[in-house]
Amino acid sequence: MSRNPILNDRAFQPQGGTALRERPTPAEEWEAAQRMGQGATAGQQAAWSRTAPQGPIVIEGRTMSLGGVASATLLMFAFVLLGGWWGWTQVSERSNPLWPAPGEPEVLATLERPGVLWGALGIGFLLAIVTAFVPRIARFTAIPYSIAEGVLLGMISHLYDAQFNGIVLQAIVATFGVFLAMLALYGLRTLRVTPRFVKGVIAATFGVVVLYVGAWLFSLFTDSTVSFLHDATPLGIGISVVVVVIAALNLVLDFDFIERGSQNQLPAYMDWYAAFGLVVTLVWLYLEMLRLLAKLRE
C-alpha cells in the first residue's frame, strides 16, 4: 500500500461535479494484488470487495487482461533476444591446445569485457528489486531489464556452449517444455494455488536464495567453493533438480496472479508487472536448466 501522502483518495476523484463510483483506489488495488499473488482465499477476496465503493463500477480505460500480459511478455522476450545476441558476441573462442586430452574442451571461451557481465547483472538485479516494490513503473523498467538480462544470458550461454556444444539449445527447449507443462497443469487445475501451496513454494524459494547467498559468502571469504553445489555428483545433480522444480512451481504462482488480476480488472499497468514477474521466473528457470544439463553432461 502506498504511503505517499499525495496518492490519497482525493487525488483520484474527478475534479468538480459529482464523484463517480469507480473501481477501488490504486492503494486498494495493489493491496488486493498482493493478496492474490499469495493465493488469497475466498474470504480475503470478499474482504477486498467490501473495501470497494458500493454501487456500479465505472470502468475508465483499459484494464489488466490476458492479452495485455501476453503482449508485454512477448515484447520483453524480443528485447531479451536482442540483448542476448549482443552478449553472445562479447565472448571470444580459441582452440584449446590441450584438446583432445580427457576433460579438456575443444575450445576455450574468454570474456572480452568482464565488466559488462557484472554491469548487466547489477542493473538487472536493481531493476527487479525496484519494480517489485513499485509495480506502477514496470512498464518503464521492463525493457531495460530485458536488455540487461539478455546481455547477461547471452554471455553466460556462450561460455556454457563453448564447453558443452549444443547445451544452450537443449536448455531453451527444456525451459519452454517446462513452461508449457506447468501451464497445462495449471489450466487443467491439476495444480491448485492454495494458501498452503503458496507458503510451500515461497519457503522453498527463500531456502534456495539463502543457500546461494551462503555459498557465495563462503567462497568470498575462504577462496574456495561449495563443491556439492557445483560438482557433477549425485548430490549436486539432485540439488539442481530440486531447484529446477522450485523454479517451475513459481510459474504456477505467476499464472495464478495473472488470472486473478485479469478477473478483478486491475489497472492496465499491471500487465507489465505480471509480465515482468513471469520473465524473471523464466530467466531463473533457464539458468538452472543450464546448470543441471552441464552437470549431467560432465
C-alpha positions in Angstrom: 0.0 0.0 0.0 1.3 3.4 -1.0 2.3 5.7 1.9 2.8 8.7 -0.4 0.6 11.4 1.1 -0.1 12.8 -2.4 -1.6 9.5 -3.6 -4.7 9.6 -1.4 -8.4 9.1 -2.4 -8.8 12.8 -3.3 -6.1 12.6 -5.9 -8.0 10.1 -7.9 -11.5 11.7 -7.7 -13.0 13.7 -10.6 -12.3 17.4 -10.3 -15.6 19.2 -9.7 -19.2 17.9 -10.1 -20.5 14.7 -8.6 -17.9 11.9 -7.9 -18.4 8.7 -10.0 -18.5 5.3 -8.5 -15.1 4.0 -9.7 -13.0 0.9 -9.0 -11.0 0.8 -5.7 -8.2 3.3 -5.3 -4.7 2.3 -6.6 -3.7 1.6 -3.0 -6.6 -0.8 -2.5 -5.9 -2.4 -5.9 -2.2 -3.0 -5.0 -3.2 -4.4 -1.7 -5.6 -6.8 -3.4 -2.9 -7.8 -5.9 -0.5 -8.6 -3.1 -3.1 -10.9 -1.5 -3.9 -12.6 -4.9 -0.2 -13.2 -5.5 -0.1 -15.1 -2.2 -3.0 -17.3 -3.1 -5.8 -15.3 -1.5 -8.7 -17.3 0.0 -12.3 -16.6 -0.8 -12.7 -14.8 2.5 -9.8 -12.5 1.6 -11.4 -11.8 -1.8 -14.7 -11.0 -0.1 -12.9 -8.7 2.4 -11.3 -6.8 -0.5 -14.7 -6.4 -2.3 -16.1 -4.9 0.9 -13.5 -2.2 0.7 -14.6 -1.1 -2.8 -17.2 1.6 -3.2 -20.7 0.2 -3.4 -22.8 0.6 -6.5 -22.0 0.2 -10.2 -18.3 0.3 -11.1 -17.4 2.7 -13.9 -14.5 1.2 -15.9 -12.5 4.0 -17.5 -9.8 2.9 -19.9 -8.2 -0.4 -20.4 -7.6 -2.9 -17.5 -5.3 -5.8 -17.0 -6.0 -8.7 -19.4 -4.5 -12.0 -20.5 -3.9 -10.5 -23.9 -2.1 -7.5 -22.5 0.1 -9.7 -20.3 0.9 -11.9 -23.3 1.8 -8.9 -25.5 4.1 -7.4 -22.8 5.8 -10.7 -22.2 6.5 -11.2 -25.9 7.9 -7.7 -26.3 10.1 -8.3 -23.3 11.4 -11.6 -24.8 12.1 -9.8 -28.1 14.5 -7.5 -26.2 15.9 -10.4 -24.2 16.8 -12.0 -27.5 18.3 -8.7 -28.8 20.4 -8.3 -25.7 21.3 -12.0 -25.8 22.6 -11.7 -29.3 24.9 -8.8 -28.4 26.0 -10.5 -25.2 26.9 -13.7 -27.2 29.3 -11.6 -29.3 31.2 -10.4 -26.2 32.7 -13.9 -25.7 35.5 -15.0 -27.9 36.6 -18.5 -28.6 40.0 -20.0 -29.4 41.3 -23.5 -29.9 42.4 -25.4 -26.8 46.0 -26.7 -27.3 45.3 -29.4 -24.7 42.4 -30.9 -26.6 41.6 -33.9 -27.0 43.1 -34.7 -23.6 40.5 -36.2 -21.2 38.3 -33.5 -19.5 39.6 -30.7 -21.9 37.1 -28.8 -24.0 37.8 -28.4 -27.7 37.6 -24.6 -27.5 38.3 -22.1 -24.8 36.0 -19.1 -24.3 37.1 -15.8 -22.9 35.0 -12.8 -21.9 36.0 -9.7 -23.9 34.6 -7.3 -21.3 34.0 -8.9 -17.9 32.8 -5.6 -16.6 29.8 -5.8 -19.0 28.7 -9.1 -17.4 28.8 -7.7 -13.9 27.2 -4.5 -15.0 24.3 -6.3 -16.6 23.9 -8.4 -13.5 23.8 -5.4 -11.3 21.4 -3.4 -13.5 19.0 -6.4 -13.8 19.0 -7.1 -10.1 18.5 -3.4 -9.2 15.6 -3.0 -11.7 14.0 -6.2 -10.4 14.1 -5.1 -6.8 12.8 -1.6 -7.5 10.0 -2.9 -9.7 9.0 -5.4 -7.1 8.2 -2.6 -4.6 6.9 -0.1 -7.2 4.7 -2.1 -9.7 3.5 1.1 -11.4 6.9 1.6 -13.0 7.1 -1.9 -14.5 6.1 -0.5 -17.9 9.2 1.7 -17.8 11.7 -0.8 -16.3 10.6 -3.9 -18.3 12.5 -3.1 -21.5 15.8 -2.0 -19.8 15.6 -5.1 -17.6 15.0 -7.3 -20.6 18.1 -5.9 -22.4 20.3 -6.2 -19.3 19.1 -9.8 -18.7 19.6 -10.6 -22.4 23.2 -9.4 -22.3 23.8 -11.5 -19.2 22.2 -14.6 -20.6 24.0 -14.2 -23.9 27.4 -14.1 -22.3 26.7 -16.9 -19.8 25.2 -19.1 -22.5 28.2 -18.7 -24.8 30.5 -19.7 -22.0 28.5 -22.8 -21.4 28.1 -23.6 -25.1 31.9 -23.4 -25.7 32.4 -26.1 -23.1 29.3 -28.2 -23.9 28.4 -27.8 -27.5 24.7 -27.6 -28.1 23.8 -27.2 -24.4 22.1 -23.8 -25.0 19.6 -25.2 -27.4 18.9 -28.0 -25.1 18.3 -25.6 -22.2 16.0 -23.4 -24.2 13.9 -26.4 -25.4 13.8 -27.8 -21.8 12.7 -24.4 -20.4 10.0 -24.0 -23.0 8.8 -27.5 -22.4 8.6 -27.0 -18.6 6.7 -23.7 -19.2 4.1 -25.5 -21.4 3.8 -28.4 -18.9 3.2 -26.1 -16.0 0.7 -24.0 -18.0 -1.2 -27.2 -18.9 -1.2 -28.5 -15.3 -2.4 -25.1 -14.1 -5.1 -24.8 -16.8 -6.4 -28.3 -16.1 -6.4 -27.4 -12.3 -4.1 -30.4 -11.6 -2.0 -27.9 -9.6 -4.2 -25.6 -7.5 -2.8 -22.5 -5.9 -3.9 -22.9 -2.3 -2.5 -20.9 0.7 -0.5 -24.0 1.7 0.9 -24.4 -1.8 1.9 -20.7 -1.9 3.6 -20.9 1.5 5.5 -24.0 0.5 6.7 -22.5 -2.8 7.7 -19.2 -1.2 9.5 -21.0 1.7 11.4 -23.3 -0.8 12.4 -20.3 -2.9 13.6 -18.4 0.1 15.7 -21.5 1.0 17.3 -21.5 -2.4 18.2 -17.9 -2.0 19.7 -18.5 1.4 21.7 -21.4 0.0 23.1 -19.5 -2.9 23.9 -16.4 -0.8 25.6 -18.5 1.8 27.6 -20.3 -0.8 28.7 -17.0 -2.3 29.7 -15.6 1.0 31.6 -18.7 1.8 33.6 -18.5 -1.4 34.1 -14.8 -0.9 35.8 -15.2 2.5 37.5 -18.6 2.0 38.7 -18.6 -1.6 37.0 -22.0 -2.1 33.7 -23.0 -3.5 30.9 -25.1 -2.0 31.7 -28.3 -4.0 28.3 -30.0 -3.6 26.6 -27.2 -5.4 28.8 -27.2 -8.5 30.2 -30.7 -8.8 28.6 -33.3 -11.0 28.0 -35.7 -8.1 24.7 -37.4 -7.3 24.1 -34.8 -4.6 24.9 -31.9 -6.8 22.7 -33.2 -9.6 19.9 -33.8 -7.1 20.1 -30.3 -5.7 19.9 -28.9 -9.3 16.8 -31.0 -10.0 15.1 -29.7 -6.8 15.9 -26.1 -7.7 14.5 -26.6 -11.2 11.3 -28.0 -9.7 11.1 -25.0 -7.3 11.6 -22.5 -10.2 8.9 -24.4 -12.2 6.4 -24.2 -9.3 7.0 -20.4 -9.2 5.5 -20.3 -12.7 2.2 -21.6 -11.2 2.2 -18.6 -8.9 2.7 -16.3 -11.8 -0.1 -17.9 -13.8 -2.4 -17.5 -10.8 -1.6 -13.9 -10.3 -2.2 -13.2 -14.0 -5.6 -15.0 -14.0 -6.8 -13.3 -10.8 -5.6 -9.9 -11.8 -7.4 -10.1 -15.1 -10.6 -11.3 -13.4 -10.5 -8.5 -10.9 -9.8 -5.9 -13.6 -6.6 -4.5 -12.1 -5.2 -1.4 -13.8 -3.6 -1.8 -17.1 0.0 -1.2 -15.9 -0.3 -4.5 -14.0 0.1 -6.1 -17.5 3.7 -5.1 -17.4 4.1 -6.0 -13.8 2.8 -9.5 -14.4 4.9 -9.9 -17.5 7.9 -8.7 -15.6 7.5 -11.4 -12.9 6.9 -14.1 -15.5 10.1 -13.2 -17.3 12.1 -13.1 -14.1 10.9 -16.7 -13.3 11.7 -17.9 -16.8 15.2 -16.4 -16.7 15.9 -18.2 -13.4 14.5 -21.5 -14.8 16.7 -21.2 -17.9 19.8 -20.6 -15.8 19.1 -23.6 -13.6 18.5 -25.7 -16.7 21.9 -24.8 -17.9 23.5 -25.8 -14.6 21.6 -29.1 -14.5 22.4 -30.0 -18.1 26.1 -29.1 -17.6 26.3 -31.4 -14.6 24.6 -34.2 -16.5 27.0 -33.9 -19.4 30.0 -33.9 -17.2 
